[in-house]
Amino acid sequence: MLNPKAELSTKIFQKDIDMIPNRQGYGEGLVIAGEKDERVVVLCADLTESTRSILFKEKFPDRFIEVGVAEQALATLAAGMANYGKIPFISSYAAFSPGRNWEQIRTTIALNDVPVKIAGAHAGLTVGPDGATHQQLEDIAIMRAMPNMIVVAPCDSIEAKKATIEAAKNGKPTYIRFAREKTPVFTTEDTSFKIGRAEILWESENPQVAIIGCGPLVYEALLAAEQLTRMILVNTMVINCHTIKPIDEEMIISAARKCGAIVSVEEHQVNGGLGSAIAEVLTRNYPVPMEYIGMPNSFGESGEPDELLEKYKMKSKDIVEAVKKVIQRKIN
């Protein structure tokens, strides 16, 4: 059942649920962060409208810098500004930042532990027709391996806004990951959010499996939980683990103890992503059977977003099958 403390949308399982790109929440969050703190500045790599940085540019034109198609310069300029007291947000497609400028992020931002915020838009498989070159499916892995770096993957536009506002205040290098497509808005302004703390969104009585997800696919996890309950198959728990680093170890260990099995869900390579981060926690503390929903060590291809999620088995029906599989392993 939906966790009453989660404050989710009343339309969560209805066909008319609001659909908004979570990058829109980033743009709105930038404006709020800029209003709260004049040290906030925004830099973009010639993708101002697409990343929704345009909302900040329109509100604070004197605090916006268009760097152009120069992602390495984007990171390095921001690091210099952060060293002199600014709070810079840098925006581009995730394929280019951190994809193209990872070394500059590592050396000028993370190594110096300065509070630059890296916004990676159009991440994941659902970039769709742009194809494999633009489907950044390795960014969580490369960013969570970086010392000092915080990594967040918001589940919807409201959570993306909250993540942006909170990142502006955390004083740390922070990577925030956004999708391109319109995705369901299922949290509300009252839904609890804190970087580093996972949230239980669904919990059946005596859950047998914990489904732990990040990003827009958390919605597919909720659909799967509802289907499993309606079909009277398996009782589940759904956890929104929006912060991959620092991951909420206490929540993951508690879920493993309570349920005895885990399914991870992410729009990212299975290798090195959220599932790997969860497995690292479990192997050190409380090993249980685990299954993974994500990209199976493959590059993507061009196609409509929903078709791609179907092909690479990231839909609710695939989560249901993963739950059945991990339950069988748990029994055996």
C-alpha positions as CSV (number, residue, x, y, z in Angstrom):
1,M,0.0,0.0,0.0
2,L,1.1,3.6,-0.6
3,N,3.1,4.8,2.4
4,P,0.9,7.5,4.0
5,K,4.0,9.4,5.0
6,A,5.2,9.7,1.4
7,E,2.6,12.3,0.4
8,L,2.3,11.0,-3.2
9,S,-0.1,12.3,-5.8
10,T,-3.7,11.1,-5.6
11,K,-3.5,10.5,-9.4
12,I,-0.6,8.2,-9.1
13,F,-2.2,5.2,-10.8
14,Q,-4.6,7.1,-13.1
15,K,-4.2,7.7,-16.8
16,D,-4.4,11.4,-16.5
17,I,-1.3,11.7,-14.3
18,D,0.7,14.9,-15.0
19,M,3.6,14.4,-17.3
20,I,6.5,16.8,-17.1
21,P,10.3,16.4,-17.9
22,N,12.2,16.4,-14.6
23,R,14.7,18.8,-16.1
24,Q,11.9,21.4,-15.9
25,G,12.1,21.0,-12.1
26,Y,15.8,21.8,-12.4
27,G,15.1,25.1,-14.1
28,E,12.5,26.0,-11.6
29,G,14.8,25.1,-8.7
30,L,17.6,27.2,-10.2
31,V,15.4,30.3,-10.0
32,I,14.4,29.6,-6.4
33,A,18.0,28.9,-5.4
34,G,19.1,32.2,-7.1
35,E,16.4,34.1,-5.3
36,K,17.6,32.7,-2.0
37,D,21.4,33.2,-2.5
38,E,23.0,35.8,-4.8
39,R,26.1,33.7,-5.0
40,V,24.3,31.2,-7.3
41,V,25.4,31.5,-10.9
42,V,24.6,29.3,-13.9
43,L,26.8,28.3,-16.8
44,C,25.6,26.4,-19.9
45,A,27.2,24.7,-22.9
46,D,24.9,26.1,-25.7
47,L,21.9,24.1,-24.5
48,T,20.2,26.8,-22.4
49,E,16.6,26.1,-23.5
50,S,16.9,22.3,-23.6
51,T,18.4,22.0,-20.1
52,R,15.9,24.6,-18.8
53,S,18.7,26.9,-17.6
54,I,16.8,29.4,-19.6
55,L,14.5,30.1,-16.7
56,F,17.5,31.3,-14.6
57,K,18.9,33.3,-17.5
58,E,15.6,35.1,-17.9
59,K,15.4,35.9,-14.2
60,F,19.1,36.7,-13.5
61,P,20.8,37.5,-16.9
62,D,23.8,39.1,-15.1
63,R,24.5,35.8,-13.3
64,F,24.2,33.6,-16.3
65,I,27.2,32.7,-18.6
66,E,26.8,31.0,-22.0
67,V,30.1,29.1,-22.4
68,G,29.3,27.5,-25.8
69,V,30.2,24.1,-27.0
70,A,33.2,23.8,-24.7
71,E,32.4,21.4,-21.8
72,Q,35.9,21.2,-20.5
73,A,35.9,25.0,-20.2
74,L,32.5,24.8,-18.6
75,A,33.8,22.7,-15.7
76,T,37.1,24.6,-15.3
77,L,35.4,28.1,-15.3
78,A,32.9,26.9,-12.7
79,A,35.7,25.6,-10.5
80,G,37.5,28.9,-10.5
81,M,34.3,30.8,-9.7
82,A,33.6,28.4,-6.8
83,N,37.1,29.0,-5.5
84,Y,36.2,32.6,-5.2
85,G,32.9,32.1,-3.3
86,K,30.3,31.5,-6.0
87,I,27.9,28.6,-6.2
88,P,28.0,27.6,-9.9
89,F,25.6,25.2,-11.6
90,I,26.9,23.9,-14.9
91,S,24.4,22.5,-17.4
92,S,24.7,20.3,-20.5
93,Y,23.6,16.9,-21.8
94,A,25.0,14.1,-19.6
95,A,26.7,12.6,-22.7
96,F,28.9,15.7,-22.7
97,S,29.0,16.7,-19.0
98,P,30.2,14.5,-17.3
99,G,30.8,12.4,-20.4
100,R,33.2,14.7,-22.2
101,N,34.7,16.7,-19.3
102,W,35.1,14.0,-16.6
103,E,38.8,14.8,-16.2
104,Q,38.2,18.5,-15.7
105,I,35.4,17.7,-13.2
106,R,37.8,15.4,-11.4
107,T,40.8,17.6,-11.3
108,T,39.4,21.1,-10.9
109,I,36.1,20.4,-9.0
110,A,36.3,17.2,-7.0
111,L,40.0,17.2,-6.1
112,N,39.6,20.8,-4.8
113,D,36.3,19.9,-3.2
114,V,34.6,23.1,-4.4
115,P,30.8,23.4,-4.6
116,V,30.1,23.2,-8.3
117,K,26.8,21.5,-9.2
118,I,26.9,19.4,-12.4
119,A,23.5,19.1,-14.1
120,G,23.5,16.2,-16.6
121,A,20.3,16.5,-18.7
122,H,19.0,13.9,-21.3
123,A,20.6,11.1,-19.3
124,G,19.4,7.5,-19.7
125,L,17.9,5.4,-22.4
126,T,14.8,7.6,-23.1
127,V,16.7,10.2,-25.1
128,G,15.2,7.9,-27.7
129,P,15.8,8.9,-31.4
130,D,19.1,10.5,-30.6
131,G,20.5,7.0,-30.2
132,A,23.5,5.5,-28.4
133,T,25.8,8.4,-28.7
134,H,23.5,10.6,-26.6
135,Q,22.1,7.9,-24.3
136,Q,24.3,8.4,-21.3
137,L,24.1,5.2,-19.4
138,E,27.4,5.2,-17.5
139,D,27.3,8.6,-15.7
140,I,26.2,7.3,-12.3
141,A,29.1,4.8,-12.3
142,I,31.8,7.3,-13.3
143,M,30.5,10.0,-10.9
144,R,30.0,7.9,-7.8
145,A,33.5,6.6,-8.1
146,M,34.8,10.2,-7.8
147,P,35.9,11.2,-4.3
148,N,33.9,14.2,-2.7
149,M,31.1,13.9,-5.3
150,I,27.5,13.6,-4.4
151,V,25.2,11.8,-6.9
152,V,21.5,12.4,-7.2
153,A,18.9,11.0,-9.6
154,P,15.5,12.7,-9.0
155,C,12.3,10.6,-9.7
156,D,10.2,13.5,-11.1
157,S,10.1,17.2,-11.8
158,I,9.1,18.2,-8.2
159,E,11.9,16.1,-6.7
160,A,14.3,17.6,-9.2
161,K,13.4,21.1,-8.1
162,K,13.9,20.1,-4.4
163,A,17.3,18.5,-5.3
164,T,18.5,21.6,-7.1
165,I,17.5,23.9,-4.2
166,E,19.2,21.6,-1.6
167,A,22.3,21.1,-3.7
168,A,22.8,24.9,-3.8
169,K,23.1,24.8,0.0
170,N,25.2,21.7,0.6
171,G,28.7,23.1,0.0
172,K,29.8,20.0,-2.0
173,P,30.5,19.0,-5.6
174,T,27.1,17.5,-6.7
175,Y,26.0,15.7,-9.8
176,I,22.2,15.7,-10.5
177,R,20.9,13.5,-13.3
178,F,17.8,14.4,-15.5
179,A,15.9,12.7,-18.2
180,R,14.7,14.2,-21.5
181,E,11.2,12.9,-21.8
182,K,8.1,13.9,-20.0
183,T,7.6,11.5,-17.1
184,P,4.9,11.0,-14.4
185,V,4.8,13.5,-11.6
186,F,3.9,11.4,-8.6
187,T,5.4,13.2,-5.7
188,T,4.0,16.4,-4.3
189,E,5.5,19.6,-2.7
190,D,4.9,17.9,0.7
191,T,6.8,14.7,-0.1
192,S,9.8,14.3,2.1
193,F,13.2,14.8,0.4
194,K,16.7,15.1,1.8
195,I,19.9,14.3,-0.1
196,G,21.4,11.2,1.3
197,R,18.1,9.8,2.7
198,A,16.0,7.2,0.8
199,E,12.2,7.2,1.2
200,I,9.7,4.3,1.4
201,L,6.9,5.1,-1.0
202,W,5.0,1.8,-0.8
203,E,4.9,-0.9,1.8
204,S,2.6,-4.0,1.9
205,E,2.1,-5.9,5.1
206,N,5.0,-8.3,5.7
207,P,6.9,-7.4,2.5
208,Q,8.8,-10.2,0.9
209,V,10.9,-8.1,-1.6
210,A,12.2,-4.5,-1.5
211,I,12.2,-2.8,-4.9
212,I,14.8,0.0,-4.8
213,G,14.9,2.5,-7.6
214,C,16.1,5.9,-8.7
215,G,15.0,8.4,-11.4
216,P,11.8,8.2,-13.4
217,L,11.7,4.4,-13.3
218,V,10.6,4.6,-9.6
219,Y,7.2,5.1,-11.1
220,E,7.5,1.8,-12.9
221,A,8.4,0.2,-9.6
222,L,5.3,1.6,-8.0
223,L,3.2,0.2,-10.9
224,A,4.8,-3.2,-10.4
225,A,4.1,-3.1,-6.7
226,E,0.5,-2.3,-7.4
227,Q,0.2,-5.1,-9.9
228,L,1.8,-7.6,-7.6
229,T,-0.6,-6.7,-4.8
230,R,-3.7,-6.7,-7.1
231,M,-2.7,-10.1,-8.4
232,I,-2.1,-11.4,-4.9
233,L,1.3,-12.6,-5.7
234,V,3.9,-11.0,-3.6
235,N,3.9,-8.3,-0.9
236,T,6.5,-5.6,-1.6
237,M,8.2,-2.5,-0.5
238,V,9.2,0.3,-2.9
239,I,12.1,2.6,-1.9
240,N,13.0,5.8,-3.8
241,C,16.8,5.9,-3.5
242,H,17.3,9.2,-5.3
243,T,20.8,9.7,-3.7
244,I,23.2,7.1,-5.0
245,K,26.1,8.7,-3.2
246,P,26.1,9.0,-0.2
247,I,23.7,6.1,-0.3
248,D,21.3,5.5,2.6
249,E,23.0,2.4,4.0
250,E,20.7,2.2,7.0
251,M,17.6,2.1,4.9
252,I,19.0,-0.6,2.5
253,I,20.2,-2.8,5.4
254,S,16.8,-2.4,7.1
255,A,15.0,-3.3,3.9
256,A,17.2,-6.4,3.4
257,R,16.5,-7.6,7.0
258,K,12.8,-7.0,6.7
259,C,12.2,-8.4,3.2
260,G,15.1,-10.9,2.6
261,A,15.4,-10.0,-1.1
262,I,16.1,-6.9,-3.3
263,V,15.3,-5.8,-6.8
264,S,17.2,-2.7,-8.1
265,V,15.7,-0.5,-10.8
266,E,17.5,2.1,-12.8
267,E,17.8,3.6,-16.3
268,H,21.5,3.1,-16.4
269,Q,24.0,0.3,-17.0
270,V,23.6,-2.5,-14.5
271,N,27.4,-2.4,-14.0
272,G,28.4,0.4,-11.6
273,G,25.1,2.0,-11.1
274,L,22.5,2.0,-8.2
275,G,22.3,-1.8,-8.2
276,S,26.0,-2.1,-7.7
277,A,26.0,0.5,-5.0
278,I,23.2,-1.4,-3.2
279,A,25.1,-4.7,-3.6
280,E,28.2,-3.1,-2.1
281,V,26.2,-2.2,1.0
282,L,24.6,-5.7,1.3
283,T,27.8,-7.7,0.8
284,R,29.4,-5.8,3.7
285,N,26.5,-5.9,6.0
286,Y,23.6,-8.3,5.2
287,P,23.8,-10.3,1.9
288,V,20.4,-11.3,0.4
289,P,19.3,-12.5,-3.0
290,M,19.2,-9.6,-5.5
291,E,18.0,-9.0,-9.1
292,Y,18.8,-6.0,-11.3
293,I,16.6,-4.0,-13.7
294,G,18.8,-1.8,-16.0
295,M,20.8,-1.7,-19.2
296,P,22.4,-5.2,-19.6
297,N,26.0,-4.3,-20.5
298,S,24.9,-2.9,-23.9
299,F,24.7,0.4,-25.8
300,G,21.3,1.6,-26.7
301,E,19.8,2.4,-30.1
302,S,17.5,4.9,-31.8
303,G,13.8,4.4,-31.1
304,E,10.8,5.8,-29.3
305,P,11.4,6.0,-25.5
306,D,8.7,3.6,-24.5
307,E,9.8,1.1,-27.2
308,L,13.3,1.2,-25.8
309,L,12.2,0.6,-22.3
310,E,10.2,-2.4,-23.6
311,K,13.1,-3.8,-25.5
312,Y,15.6,-3.5,-22.7
313,K,13.1,-4.8,-20.1
314,M,12.7,-1.8,-17.8
315,K,8.9,-1.7,-17.6
316,S,6.7,-2.6,-14.7
317,K,6.0,-6.0,-16.2
318,D,9.8,-6.7,-16.2
319,I,10.1,-5.6,-12.6
320,V,7.3,-8.0,-11.7
321,E,9.2,-10.8,-13.4
322,A,12.4,-9.9,-11.5
323,V,10.4,-9.9,-8.2
324,K,9.2,-13.4,-9.0
325,K,12.7,-14.6,-9.9
326,V,14.3,-13.2,-6.7
327,I,11.5,-14.7,-4.6
328,Q,12.3,-18.1,-6.1
329,R,15.9,-17.7,-5.3
330,K,15.0,-16.7,-1.8
331,I,12.9,-19.8,-1.3
332,N,15.6,-22.1,-2.7
